Amino acid sequence: MADKLIQDIPFSILDLAPITEGNNAGITFQNSLRLAQRVEELGFRRYWLAEHHNMESVASSATSVLIGYIAGGTKSIRVGSGGIMLPNHAPLVVAEQFGTLASLYPGRIDLGLGRAPGTDQVTARALRRNYMESAQDFPDDVIALQTYFSADNKNAKVRAIPGEGLDVPIWILGSSTDSARLAAHLGLPYAFASHFAPAHFLDAIELYRRNFRPSAHLAQPYVMACVNVIAADTNEEAERLATSFFQLATGIITGKRRPLQPPVDSMDGLWGEYEEAAVRQMMKYTFIGDRKRVGKDLAYFQQRTQLDELMVTSHIYDPQARIHSYEVLKSVQDERVAVG
C-alpha cells in the first residue's frame, strides 16, 4: 500500500475556545463560530471542542452546549468533542445530550471520549464524581454508551431518548498506551493528544494498529493525531505569533495560568531556561512558520506516522491571524512538498 502523503489526508480542527486577554467568553464563542464557518469553506472535515474546567484561558467547559452552537451556525462540517471527559458524566446523560445533538444535526456529530477529568483534582471533586473510580470505570462506561446508542437497547429498563438507534460515531481519545489498547479492543477510531503529550505517541499508535480488532463500527484501524500549528505569510511573523502560545504553555508549566496573551517580540524574561526546555518538550509536535516550512515539516511528520487524519489546534491571540493560519495550512494541500 502506498504511503499516505500529508496532501492525501483530511485536516480537522481542535478548538479549546481560548479566552484572550481583555476579552470574555461571549467574544470567544463568536470567534470560534467565525473560525468554524471559514474552515468549513476551506474544506476541513471536523471541528472539535475540548472539555476543560476551572481554566481562565479556556471557555469550552459546557462542551455539548458549545457544540450545538457551532453546529447550528455551520452547514456541513462535522462537529464534536475532543473530548467529553467521561469521568465527569454519567454515560446516560452523555448519550441523551449527543442523541439530542445528532437529532438536530443528523450525520454531523462526533463523540470523542477521554478518561481524564480535564481539570485539577479539587475541581474534579466539585464536579461530583470520584476521579479514581471513574477513570478505572472508563472502559465499562464506553460500553454503556454504546449500549444506549444501540437500537437493540429498546427493551431495556433504562433507555437514552433521544440517542437510541442513532449513528453517533464514538472515538477514543488518549495520551497513553492504555487508551490505545482500549480503542483497538473495541474496534473504534483513535485520536492521540500529541499536541501536549508527545512521550507515548509513536508507541501508542503502533500498539493500536497492531492490536486492532475489526468491529461493526470500523473495519480497519483509523488514527488521528492533534498537533499545534502556527502559520503565517513569513517565518518571522509566525514566530512572533507563537509567543502567545509559549506564554500560555509557560503558565501551564509554572501553574500561573492567564488568558491567552498578546504576542511579544521576545520571550526573554518571560520564561527561564527550565521553563523553555519544559515547554519545548511538552510541545514537541508544534509546527511554526510560513507555508513552505510548515508544509515540509508536516510532510516529514506524516512520513513517520502515516496518519489517516490530521487535527490541528492553534493558540493565536488575534482571531483573524488564527483564521489566516488555517488558510496557510490548507494551502499546503495544494502542492506536493518534498521531505528531504
N, C-alpha and C positions, 0 to 999 in steps of 0.2 A: 504494500500500500504506500502510495506516495506521501511524502511529508506534507503536513498542512502548514502553509505559509501564513503569516500574520494577515495578509490580504484575503485569505480564504475563510476566515472565521468571523462570526458575528462579534460586534462590540456592544457592550452594555454599560450602564451607569449605576454606581452606588452613591447615594446622596445621604449624608449624615445631617442634612438641613442645618448647616453651620450658622450660628448667630455671630454676626460680625460686630466688632467694637463700634458702639454708637447706635446700633440698631436693635430691633426686638424680634420676637418670634413671628409676629404678623408679617413683617417685611421679609423675613427669611422664607416663609411659606410662599409668598408672591414670587420671590426669586427662584425658588425651586420649581414652581409651575412654569415660569418662563423658560427655564432651562429644559424641563421635560418637553415642552412644546417644540423647542428648537431641535433637540436631539431626535425627536420623533421625525421632524422634517429631514434630518440628515440620514435617517435610516438605522439608528441604533435599535437593538432588539428589545432590551428591558430597561426599566427604571426602578431600581430597588431602593428602599429606605430601611435604615437600621434602627433597632430599638436600643436606646441608651437612656439612663436615668441619672438625675442629680448632677448634670454636667452643664456648666454655664455656657458652653460653646455649642451645645447640641440641642435642637428643638424637636427631634423626632421621637419623643418618648411615647406619645399616643400613636403608635405606628399605623395601626389599621385605619384610624381616622384620617391620617395624612395620606395613606394610600388611596382612600376614597376621593380625597380632594384632587390628587394628581390624576387619577383615572378619569374623574369627571371633567377635567379640563383638557384631556387629550382624546385621541380618536382610535389609535391603532397600536401604539407601543404597549408591551406587556408591563404591568406594574405589580410590584410585590415587595416582600420583606427580605431584607438581607442582614439580620433576620428578626423573626419573632423569637425572643428568648423564653423558651418553653418552661423553664423552672419558675417563671413569674406568673404563669397562667394555667388554669385548668384546661385540659385538652378540649373539653366540650365547648368552653367559651370561645376558644380559637376556631373550632370548627364552625360555630354559629357566625362568628364575625366574618370569616373568609367565605363561608357559604353565602352570606349576605352580599359581600363584595362581588363574588363570582356570579350571583344572580343579577346584580346591577350592571356588571361589565363582563358579559359572557366571553370566555376564551381569552381573557387578558390578564388574569390574576395568578400570581405565583406565590407559594408559601414556602419561604426558606426558614429553617428551624435551627436554632443554636441551643447548646446546653449550658452556656454561661448565663449569669444574671444580667450582664450588660451594665453593671454598676458596682459600687463598693458593698461590703458586707452589711453595714448599718442600713443602707438603703434597701438592700435585698430583704432584710427583715421587715422593713417598713412596707414592703410590697406584700407582706403577709404570707410568704412562702419560705419554708426551710430550705435554703440553697443546697446543702449537702445531700439531703434526702431527694430533693427534686432532680439534682444533677445525676444521681445514681438511677433515678427512675426514668431518665430521658428515653432510652430505647422503648420501654413499655408505653410511655406517653406518645411517642411517634406512632406506634402500632395502634394505640387507642384512637388517634386522629384518623388514621387510615380506615379504621372500622367505622367511625362516624361518617366519613365521606362515602362509604360503600353503600350501594343500593341493597346489598344483602342484609343491611342492618335494620331494615324496615319493620321486622318483627321483634326487635329488641325493646327492653323496658325503657332504655334511655336513647333518644334519637336526636340528631342535630337537624333542626328545621329552622331556616334553610341550611343546606350543606349536604344532606344525604343525596347520594346519586350524582353529585356534581363533579366535574373533572377539574379539580384544583391540584395542579402539579405540586408535589412536595419535594423539596430539596433539603439535603443535609448540609449544613454549614459547619466549618470547623477550622481549627488551627493546630490539630494534633493528629496522631495516627489513630486514636480512639474513634474519632468521628469518621475517618476513612474506612475503618473496619465495619462500622455500622452501616454506612452508605452502601458498601459493597455487599454486605449480608442481605440488606433489604432490596437491593437492585434499584437504588434511587440515584438521581444525579447528585454530584458532589461539587460544592463550591468552597474553595480554600481562601482563608483570610491572609494571603501573603502580603497584603499592604501594610500590616503591622506585626505579623507573626511569621517571619521567614524561616525560622530554625528548622521546622519539620516539613516544610513544603514539599520538597522533591521526594522525600521518603514516603510521605502520606499519599501523594498522587500515584506513586508507583505501587504502593500496597493496595490502594483502591482498585487500580486496573488489574492487578494480578489476582485479586480475590473476588472480583465482581461476579455476582450470580444474577443471570437474567431474570427479570420479573415481568408481571403483567404491565408494569409501568414503563419499563426500559429494557430493550434487548441488548444494548451494548453500553459499556461504561461511558459516562459523559462528564468531563472535567471542565469546570470554570474556575479561574483564579482572579482575584482582585489585586490590582496594583495601583500605585499612585502615579499620576501623570500631570505634569505642569508644563504646558506647551505654549509657545508664543511665536511671533514672527522672527525673533532673533534669540540666540542663546543668552545674551546678556539680559534681555527683558524677562525671559523665563527664569533665570537665576534670581533676579530681583523679586519676581512674584513668589518664588519658592520660599522666601524668608518668612512669609506669613505662616506657611506650613511648618517651617523649622521652629518658629516661636511656639506654635501650638504643641508640637511634639516635645519641645523642651519643657513646657508646662506639665505634660503628662509624666515625663521623667522625674521632675522635681516635686510634683504634687501641687504646683501653683497654677491651677487652671484658670484661664481667662477666655473671654470671647475671642474669636479669630481677629488677630491684629493686622493693621495695615502693613504693607511691605516696607522694608528699610534698605538702605544702601549697603549695610554690612551687619553681620551678626556679632561682630566684635563687641564684647561687653554684655551680650545677651545670653551667651552660653559659655561655659568653661570647657576645658579640654575633655573632662569626663562626660559632660552633657552632650557635647558634639559627637563623641565616639558612640555613646549610647543611642542617640537619635539615628545616626547613620547605620548602626547595626539593626535597630528595630525597623527602620525604613529602607531596608536593603533593596527592595523591589520598587524603587522610585525612579521615574524617567523624566528628566528635566531638559528642555531645550527647544530648538526650532524643529520644523518638520523633518529635516534631514537627520538630525541627531536622534530624535525620538524614534523615527522610523527604523534607523539602523539598530538602535539598542533593543527595540521591541522585536525586530526580526531575529536577533540573536536569542532573545528570551524565548520566543516561540520555537525556534530550532531546538532548544534544550528541553522544552516542556511538552510540546505538541498538544497544546490546549485545544479543546473543542469550542471554547468561547472565552473572550477576554472581558472582564469587568474592570472599570476604571473609576477611581474616585479622585477628586481634585480640590484641594483646600486652597482656594484663591479668594482673596479679600474682595476684589471688585467683581460684581456679578457679571458685567459684560466681558471682563477679561476671562472669567471662568467659562462663559459660553464660547468665547473665541478659542480657548484651549481645546475644547472638544471639536471645534471646527478644524483646527490644525490637525488634531489627532485623526479625524475622519479622512482628511486628505492623504494620510499615509496609505490608505487602502487604494488610492487612485494610481499608485505607481509601485513597481517592484523595487524593493530596497535591498541592496547587496549586504550580506552579513559580514564579509571579510573586511 
